[in-house]
């Protein structure tokens, strides 16, 4: 057995210990880790500074550097996420339904952990804490394979978590970090059938495509975010500009940021000049079709590829349409199944958008930036699933559960 398999076997052995923990034990562990992260914030930030320096030297763009960065505020938010997870109901052991059969058998459906969850992710050290919290609360052991860009940060965070669990006499191998960041190790991890029960990739399109293509373990596919905001002809112009400013510029390197705008032609002359001014303040490059370009003096020509692009940068595409039908058709053609928004005062159009847009999260008059486990009240998320089997959208506690059937009899034979 390889060294990576041996490391992951510790997680497999640990999952049986985790499944025996009481809800009180799990909540105690989460609260202690939350406190330890805040208490050790300076050490984590010091390690994160090494990753940031290396990232700048490698030429990572602003969006990726922003994803990578940790400061006291972000560490406090990570800790708050763990406390919120601790406050949530424990889904494990819940009997969801019970049916008594004509022969007297009592058949119940009981919520259970998935087992060992493997997560392959890129330069987002906050994922380390989010994934630990959700998996620990649901009795799952987790094996993490982070990218080289965040290695120092991930090592520091996992060290804090493991030492806290050990001091509390809780299973230390609840979390395992594979520190070898090579592609060979990633490929080996994707083949560990019988050890890892499910694999979740978090990162760019290339990583997700590679995992889906090469893994022999079941995969929950999290998607890239080519998220749209559609400004309907009945939209409140100031509301639209405010939503778009938040969705595009608050954080550019996240999957729920707006990358594409769709504007109804009847309101284009009222909206686009204001957007042009706002984008200029934020140094956002606009790639627009001919009509939008004529109303936005700083815009450049959009190509076909631009309408399907997740930029993770200060760049946005703009498409004008003549009807809501055209808007829905355009968005469903180019979106990645993540998060889509309509800004409208027309109730019927809002309902059509909600019904006909094929995405995990569909908004009426609100920023796509709310597509997040913490914002949805899940405490954190292990990822945003853009597939349709088992889990979809921000994945909280319930997405990390499976079930078993439990059957009570009194001597029945078939």
C-alpha positions, 0 to 999 in steps of 0.5 A: 500500500502506498504512503498516500493510501496509508495516510488515508487509511487512518481516516477510514479507521477514524470514521468509526470513532467519529460515528460514535461521538455524541452531538455534545462531543461534536459541538464541544470540539467545534467550539474549542477549534473555533476558539483555538483558531482565533487564539492562534490567528497571528501564527496562521496569518504569518504562515499565510503571508508566506503563501501570499508572497509566493503567490505574488512572485508567481503572478497570481491575479488579484482574484486568486490572491484575494481568495488566498488571503487570511486576516484576523477578520476572515479567521474570526468569520471562519471561527464564527462558521464553526460556532454556527455549525455547532448551533445547528441540529445534528442530522445524524441518527434522525429517522426520516420516515417509518412504514409498517408493512402488512407482514408486521415489519417496521421499515425506517430510514435513518440518516448516517454519515457518508464515511470518508470525504475527500476534498481536492481544492485550490488556493482557499485556506478557509475551505480547510476550516469549513470542510472540517466543521461540516464533516465533524458535525456529520461524523465524517472523516475528511482527507484534504488535498489543497493546492501548493499556493496555500500549503503553508496556510493549510498546514498551520490551520490543520495543526491548530485543529489536530492539537485542539482535538487531541487536547479534548480527547477527540479523534485526531484523524478526523482531519487529514491533510495530504501535504504532497501537492504533486499531480501524481498524488492527486491522481492517486487519491482519486483512485482510492476506492474502498478508502475514500467514499466520496470526492469533492473538487473545489476550484477552477474548471480545469481541476473539476474537469480533471477530477470528474474525468479521472476519479474512480470514486463517486464525485460530487461536482462543484461548478465554476460560476459564470453568474448572470444578472438580467436587468429586465425592462421594468427594473428599478435602475438604481437597484440594478446598478447597486446589485451589479456593483455588489455582485461584480466588485465586492470580491472578484475571485469568488464563484458567486461573483457576477461575470455576465450582464444581460440588459433589456434593450428598452432600458439599456440607455438608462442603465448602461451609462450609469453602469459605465461610470460605476465600472470605471470607478472600479477599473472593470473592463467591459466586453460588450455587444454592439448595442451595449458598446455604443452606450458604454464609451469604455467598452470593448468588443465581446467575443462569443467566448466572453459570454461563457467566461468565468473571469475571476477578475475585473472583467465583465461581459454585457449582452443586450436582448429584446425580450425575457425569452431571449434573456432566458435562452441566452443565460441557459446557453452560457451559464454554468448552473451556479447562480442567476439573478433577475432585477425586475418589478414585473411579478410574472417575469420574476416567476418565469425567471425562477421557473425557467432558469436552469441553475442551483440558485436563482434570485429575484432582486438580490445579489448573486453573492449570497450563494454561500452556505454561511449566508443560507444559514448552513454555518459553512459549505463544503462547496456549491454543487452544480449537479442534480444528483444527491446535492445541489447548491450550497452544500451544508450538513444534510448534503454530507449525509446518506441513509440506511434502512433499519428494519424491526421484525418479530420473527418474519421470514420470506 
